[in-house]
């Protein structure tokens, strides 16, 4: 069973297209999302801030994975899983503004 999922994830990792546009543009976009998210988090918009940080982290991870020479699936799955968990935690915050 585990081998089947490993094969599916490996096939998915090889089929991811590179983002259109320059790497510098997308990298700047992801860094801007993270900086804006941290700024929102500092000024008491914690839920919005963590959603923006999760989105920026996911964009940066995707960009670095698609443009790297060696493509190992674990380099994509762990950071994407962490950003997905950050997104889920931000949605479940009880008193976030």
VMD Tcl script that builds the backbone (N, CA, C; Angstrom):
set m [mol new atoms 291]
animate dup $m
set s [atomselect $m all]
$s set {name element resname resid chain x y z} {
  {N N UNK 1 A 0.817 -1.190 0.000}
  {CA C UNK 1 A 0.000 0.000 0.000}
  {C C UNK 1 A 0.863 1.257 0.000}
  {N N UNK 2 A 1.895 1.278 0.861}
  {CA C UNK 2 A 2.763 2.434 0.945}
  {C C UNK 2 A 3.529 2.633 -0.359}
  {N N UNK 3 A 3.940 1.567 -0.991}
  {CA C UNK 3 A 4.668 1.668 -2.245}
  {C C UNK 3 A 3.809 2.291 -3.330}
  {N N UNK 4 A 2.523 1.986 -3.340}
  {CA C UNK 4 A 1.608 2.552 -4.330}
  {C C UNK 4 A 1.550 4.071 -4.187}
  {N N UNK 5 A 1.421 4.570 -2.958}
  {CA C UNK 5 A 1.373 6.010 -2.745}
  {C C UNK 5 A 2.698 6.673 -3.077}
  {N N UNK 6 A 3.806 5.997 -2.816}
  {CA C UNK 6 A 5.104 6.553 -3.174}
  {C C UNK 6 A 5.234 6.702 -4.677}
  {N N UNK 7 A 4.733 5.730 -5.424}
  {CA C UNK 7 A 4.781 5.826 -6.890}
  {C C UNK 7 A 3.898 6.945 -7.403}
  {N N UNK 8 A 2.715 7.115 -6.822}
  {CA C UNK 8 A 1.814 8.198 -7.235}
  {C C UNK 8 A 2.439 9.550 -6.957}
  {N N UNK 9 A 3.034 9.720 -5.770}
  {CA C UNK 9 A 3.655 10.998 -5.427}
  {C C UNK 9 A 4.888 11.273 -6.278}
  {N N UNK 10 A 5.640 10.254 -6.597}
  {CA C UNK 10 A 6.806 10.445 -7.462}
  {C C UNK 10 A 6.377 10.859 -8.864}
  {N N UNK 11 A 5.309 10.268 -9.377}
  {CA C UNK 11 A 4.808 10.653 -10.700}
  {C C UNK 11 A 4.277 12.073 -10.687}
  {N N UNK 12 A 3.617 12.452 -9.603}
  {CA C UNK 12 A 3.102 13.813 -9.487}
  {C C UNK 12 A 4.238 14.816 -9.471}
  {N N UNK 13 A 5.301 14.506 -8.741}
  {CA C UNK 13 A 6.434 15.407 -8.650}
  {C C UNK 13 A 7.131 15.619 -9.977}
  {N N UNK 14 A 7.140 14.631 -10.842}
  {CA C UNK 14 A 7.805 14.764 -12.131}
  {C C UNK 14 A 6.951 15.539 -13.131}
  {N N UNK 15 A 5.642 15.629 -12.901}
  {CA C UNK 15 A 4.759 16.292 -13.845}
  {C C UNK 15 A 4.476 17.750 -13.518}
  {N N UNK 16 A 4.992 18.271 -12.413}
  {CA C UNK 16 A 4.691 19.645 -12.050}
  {C C UNK 16 A 5.334 20.602 -13.050}
  {N N UNK 17 A 4.544 21.467 -13.659}
  {CA C UNK 17 A 5.125 22.411 -14.625}
  {C C UNK 17 A 5.810 23.560 -13.902}
  {N N UNK 18 A 6.806 24.121 -14.534}
  {CA C UNK 18 A 7.461 25.298 -13.983}
  {C C UNK 18 A 6.511 26.489 -14.105}
  {N N UNK 19 A 6.534 27.390 -13.139}
  {CA C UNK 19 A 5.634 28.542 -13.211}
  {C C UNK 19 A 6.001 29.459 -14.364}
  {N N UNK 20 A 4.981 30.048 -14.972}
  {CA C UNK 20 A 5.230 30.982 -16.079}
  {C C UNK 20 A 5.695 32.307 -15.504}
  {N N UNK 21 A 6.596 32.948 -16.191}
  {CA C UNK 21 A 7.173 34.184 -15.691}
  {C C UNK 21 A 8.559 33.915 -15.140}
  {N N UNK 22 A 9.202 34.962 -14.693}
  {CA C UNK 22 A 10.566 34.797 -14.205}
  {C C UNK 22 A 10.592 34.296 -12.766}
  {N N UNK 23 A 11.687 33.660 -12.413}
  {CA C UNK 23 A 11.854 33.151 -11.059}
  {C C UNK 23 A 11.912 34.312 -10.073}
  {N N UNK 24 A 12.522 35.396 -10.481}
  {CA C UNK 24 A 12.647 36.566 -9.609}
  {C C UNK 24 A 11.277 37.159 -9.273}
  {N N UNK 25 A 10.369 37.186 -10.239}
  {CA C UNK 25 A 9.030 37.720 -10.007}
  {C C UNK 25 A 8.272 36.875 -8.989}
  {N N UNK 26 A 8.269 35.557 -9.183}
  {CA C UNK 26 A 7.546 34.671 -8.267}
  {C C UNK 26 A 8.203 34.630 -6.903}
  {N N UNK 27 A 9.522 34.692 -6.867}
  {CA C UNK 27 A 10.218 34.701 -5.592}
  {C C UNK 27 A 9.893 35.981 -4.821}
  {N N UNK 28 A 9.881 37.087 -5.515}
  {CA C UNK 28 A 9.508 38.361 -4.883}
  {C C UNK 28 A 8.066 38.352 -4.400}
  {N N UNK 29 A 7.185 37.731 -5.174}
  {CA C UNK 29 A 5.778 37.624 -4.787}
  {C C UNK 29 A 5.632 36.801 -3.513}
  {N N UNK 30 A 6.351 35.678 -3.426}
  {CA C UNK 30 A 6.225 34.831 -2.235}
  {C C UNK 30 A 6.820 35.514 -1.008}
  {N N UNK 31 A 7.933 36.197 -1.167}
  {CA C UNK 31 A 8.531 36.916 -0.044}
  {C C UNK 31 A 7.614 38.057 0.399}
  {N N UNK 32 A 6.993 38.733 -0.550}
  {CA C UNK 32 A 6.057 39.807 -0.210}
  {C C UNK 32 A 4.863 39.262 0.570}
  {N N UNK 33 A 4.347 38.092 0.170}
  {CA C UNK 33 A 3.242 37.488 0.912}
  {C C UNK 33 A 3.651 37.182 2.351}
  {N N UNK 34 A 4.841 36.651 2.531}
  {CA C UNK 34 A 5.307 36.321 3.880}
  {C C UNK 34 A 5.494 37.588 4.714}
  {N N UNK 35 A 6.084 38.612 4.142}
  {CA C UNK 35 A 6.306 39.858 4.886}
  {C C UNK 35 A 4.976 40.518 5.249}
  {N N UNK 36 A 4.040 40.546 4.313}
  {CA C UNK 36 A 2.721 41.116 4.602}
  {C C UNK 36 A 2.011 40.279 5.665}
  {N N UNK 37 A 2.144 38.964 5.594}
  {CA C UNK 37 A 1.538 38.091 6.598}
  {C C UNK 37 A 2.106 38.311 7.985}
  {N N UNK 38 A 3.411 38.464 8.077}
  {CA C UNK 38 A 4.032 38.732 9.377}
  {C C UNK 38 A 3.592 40.089 9.902}
  {N N UNK 39 A 3.506 41.070 9.016}
  {CA C UNK 39 A 3.037 42.394 9.430}
  {C C UNK 39 A 1.599 42.337 9.937}
  {N N UNK 40 A 0.733 41.628 9.239}
  {CA C UNK 40 A -0.643 41.464 9.709}
  {C C UNK 40 A -0.680 40.758 11.057}
  {N N UNK 41 A 0.164 39.750 11.235}
  {CA C UNK 41 A 0.210 39.022 12.498}
  {C C UNK 41 A 0.666 39.891 13.651}
  {N N UNK 42 A 1.599 40.798 13.401}
  {CA C UNK 42 A 2.073 41.703 14.442}
  {C C UNK 42 A 0.964 42.649 14.878}
  {N N UNK 43 A 0.194 43.124 13.920}
  {CA C UNK 43 A -0.860 44.094 14.227}
  {C C UNK 43 A -2.216 43.428 14.425}
  {N N UNK 44 A -2.244 42.285 15.083}
  {CA C UNK 44 A -3.401 41.564 15.609}
  {C C UNK 44 A -4.346 40.955 14.581}
  {N N UNK 45 A -3.972 40.819 13.343}
  {CA C UNK 45 A -4.773 40.060 12.376}
  {C C UNK 45 A -4.090 38.701 12.185}
  {N N UNK 46 A -4.122 37.885 13.217}
  {CA C UNK 46 A -3.332 36.658 13.265}
  {C C UNK 46 A -3.781 35.655 12.208}
  {N N UNK 47 A -5.067 35.479 12.056}
  {CA C UNK 47 A -5.573 34.498 11.087}
  {C C UNK 47 A -5.177 34.891 9.663}
  {N N UNK 48 A -5.401 36.131 9.298}
  {CA C UNK 48 A -5.028 36.592 7.954}
  {C C UNK 48 A -3.523 36.489 7.752}
  {N N UNK 49 A -2.766 36.850 8.779}
  {CA C UNK 49 A -1.313 36.777 8.681}
  {C C UNK 49 A -0.815 35.363 8.456}
  {N N UNK 50 A -1.375 34.394 9.185}
  {CA C UNK 50 A -0.895 33.026 8.987}
  {C C UNK 50 A -1.339 32.437 7.672}
  {N N UNK 51 A -2.475 32.852 7.172}
  {CA C UNK 51 A -2.894 32.389 5.844}
  {C C UNK 51 A -1.945 32.932 4.776}
  {N N UNK 52 A -1.562 34.197 4.904}
  {CA C UNK 52 A -0.631 34.780 3.933}
  {C C UNK 52 A 0.762 34.148 4.037}
  {N N UNK 53 A 1.211 33.867 5.249}
  {CA C UNK 53 A 2.511 33.201 5.421}
  {C C UNK 53 A 2.468 31.800 4.818}
  {N N UNK 54 A 1.372 31.086 5.014}
  {CA C UNK 54 A 1.237 29.740 4.438}
  {C C UNK 54 A 1.231 29.804 2.907}
  {N N UNK 55 A 0.513 30.767 2.351}
  {CA C UNK 55 A 0.481 30.899 0.886}
  {C C UNK 55 A 1.849 31.266 0.329}
  {N N UNK 56 A 2.539 32.193 0.983}
  {CA C UNK 56 A 3.878 32.576 0.534}
  {C C UNK 56 A 4.871 31.433 0.631}
  {N N UNK 57 A 4.781 30.666 1.704}
  {CA C UNK 57 A 5.667 29.506 1.855}
  {C C UNK 57 A 5.403 28.442 0.804}
  {N N UNK 58 A 4.131 28.229 0.489}
  {CA C UNK 58 A 3.792 27.228 -0.532}
  {C C UNK 58 A 4.277 27.661 -1.910}
  {N N UNK 59 A 4.121 28.942 -2.228}
  {CA C UNK 59 A 4.591 29.442 -3.535}
  {C C UNK 59 A 6.110 29.322 -3.624}
  {N N UNK 60 A 6.802 29.676 -2.559}
  {CA C UNK 60 A 8.267 29.582 -2.584}
  {C C UNK 60 A 8.735 28.138 -2.706}
  {N N UNK 61 A 8.076 27.231 -1.999}
  {CA C UNK 61 A 8.434 25.811 -2.075}
  {C C UNK 61 A 8.220 25.268 -3.481}
  {N N UNK 62 A 7.075 25.585 -4.063}
  {CA C UNK 62 A 6.771 25.131 -5.422}
  {C C UNK 62 A 7.787 25.686 -6.409}
  {N N UNK 63 A 8.128 26.954 -6.267}
  {CA C UNK 63 A 9.089 27.585 -7.165}
  {C C UNK 63 A 10.469 26.941 -7.039}
  {N N UNK 64 A 10.930 26.735 -5.824}
  {CA C UNK 64 A 12.261 26.153 -5.661}
  {C C UNK 64 A 12.294 24.694 -6.109}
  {N N UNK 65 A 11.176 23.982 -5.960}
  {CA C UNK 65 A 11.140 22.584 -6.397}
  {C C UNK 65 A 11.152 22.480 -7.920}
  {N N UNK 66 A 10.361 23.290 -8.591}
  {CA C UNK 66 A 10.265 23.178 -10.050}
  {C C UNK 66 A 11.511 23.684 -10.757}
  {N N UNK 67 A 12.270 24.560 -10.121}
  {CA C UNK 67 A 13.463 25.086 -10.785}
  {C C UNK 67 A 14.752 24.398 -10.346}
  {N N UNK 68 A 14.675 23.447 -9.425}
  {CA C UNK 68 A 15.894 22.770 -8.976}
  {C C UNK 68 A 16.292 21.679 -9.977}
  {N N UNK 69 A 17.568 21.358 -9.964}
  {CA C UNK 69 A 18.081 20.343 -10.888}
  {C C UNK 69 A 17.708 18.934 -10.425}
  {N N UNK 70 A 17.801 18.693 -9.124}
  {CA C UNK 70 A 17.428 17.386 -8.588}
  {C C UNK 70 A 16.033 17.486 -7.992}
  {N N UNK 71 A 15.176 16.592 -8.405}
  {CA C UNK 71 A 13.792 16.627 -7.943}
  {C C UNK 71 A 13.512 15.406 -7.083}
  {N N UNK 72 A 13.606 15.596 -5.773}
  {CA C UNK 72 A 13.233 14.537 -4.837}
  {C C UNK 72 A 11.876 14.904 -4.260}
  {N N UNK 73 A 10.989 13.954 -4.223}
  {CA C UNK 73 A 9.613 14.207 -3.819}
  {C C UNK 73 A 9.524 14.712 -2.385}
  {N N UNK 74 A 10.397 14.263 -1.524}
  {CA C UNK 74 A 10.342 14.663 -0.126}
  {C C UNK 74 A 10.615 16.151 0.028}
  {N N UNK 75 A 11.389 16.739 -0.883}
  {CA C UNK 75 A 11.678 18.169 -0.832}
  {C C UNK 75 A 10.452 19.010 -1.151}
  {N N UNK 76 A 9.474 18.414 -1.763}
  {CA C UNK 76 A 8.219 19.110 -2.042}
  {C C UNK 76 A 7.175 18.808 -0.972}
  {N N UNK 77 A 7.091 17.563 -0.546}
  {CA C UNK 77 A 6.002 17.150 0.334}
  {C C UNK 77 A 6.097 17.719 1.742}
  {N N UNK 78 A 7.257 17.717 2.336}
  {CA C UNK 78 A 7.363 18.183 3.723}
  {C C UNK 78 A 7.068 19.682 3.834}
  {N N UNK 79 A 7.661 20.559 3.017}
  {CA C UNK 79 A 7.311 21.980 3.150}
  {C C UNK 79 A 5.853 22.280 2.780}
  {N N UNK 80 A 5.319 21.599 1.776}
  {CA C UNK 80 A 3.917 21.825 1.420}
  {C C UNK 80 A 3.011 21.331 2.545}
  {N N UNK 81 A 3.361 20.212 3.162}
  {CA C UNK 81 A 2.567 19.719 4.295}
  {C C UNK 81 A 2.631 20.694 5.463}
  {N N UNK 82 A 3.791 21.281 5.701}
  {CA C UNK 82 A 3.909 22.248 6.789}
  {C C UNK 82 A 3.080 23.497 6.518}
  {N N UNK 83 A 3.089 23.984 5.292}
  {CA C UNK 83 A 2.279 25.157 4.974}
  {C C UNK 83 A 0.792 24.821 5.014}
  {N N UNK 84 A 0.424 23.615 4.616}
  {CA C UNK 84 A -0.984 23.202 4.701}
  {C C UNK 84 A -1.422 23.111 6.156}
  {N N UNK 85 A -0.562 22.586 7.025}
  {CA C UNK 85 A -0.897 22.522 8.441}
  {C C UNK 85 A -0.981 23.910 9.066}
  {N N UNK 86 A -0.130 24.828 8.650}
  {CA C UNK 86 A -0.218 26.208 9.124}
  {C C UNK 86 A -1.541 26.831 8.699}
  {N N UNK 87 A -1.977 26.542 7.482}
  {CA C UNK 87 A -3.254 27.041 6.997}
  {C C UNK 87 A -4.406 26.475 7.826}
  {N N UNK 88 A -4.372 25.192 8.113}
  {CA C UNK 88 A -5.430 24.558 8.907}
  {C C UNK 88 A -5.449 25.115 10.329}
  {N N UNK 89 A -4.277 25.298 10.915}
  {CA C UNK 89 A -4.211 25.857 12.264}
  {C C UNK 89 A -4.747 27.285 12.274}
  {N N UNK 90 A -4.444 28.043 11.238}
  {CA C UNK 90 A -4.944 29.421 11.199}
  {C C UNK 90 A -6.466 29.460 11.098}
  {N N UNK 91 A -7.053 28.483 10.453}
  {CA C UNK 91 A -8.514 28.455 10.361}
  {C C UNK 91 A -9.167 28.011 11.663}
  {N N UNK 92 A -8.436 27.262 12.486}
  {CA C UNK 92 A -9.020 26.762 13.720}
  {C C UNK 92 A -8.683 27.618 14.935}
  {N N UNK 93 A -8.024 28.737 14.756}
  {CA C UNK 93 A -7.736 29.609 15.892}
  {C C UNK 93 A -9.050 30.120 16.483}
  {N N UNK 94 A -9.240 30.002 17.778}
  {CA C UNK 94 A -10.546 30.339 18.339}
  {C C UNK 94 A -10.873 31.837 18.388}
  {N N UNK 95 A -9.904 32.669 18.738}
  {CA C UNK 95 A -10.206 34.084 18.905}
  {C C UNK 95 A -9.327 34.963 18.023}
  {N N UNK 96 A -8.963 34.467 16.859}
  {CA C UNK 96 A -8.127 35.266 15.959}
  {C C UNK 96 A -8.991 36.333 15.304}
  {N N UNK 97 A -8.399 37.468 15.102}
  {CA C UNK 97 A -9.148 38.580 14.491}
  {C C UNK 97 A -8.840 38.678 13.029}
}
mol reanalyze $m
mol bondsrecalc $m
mol representation Tube
mol addrep $m
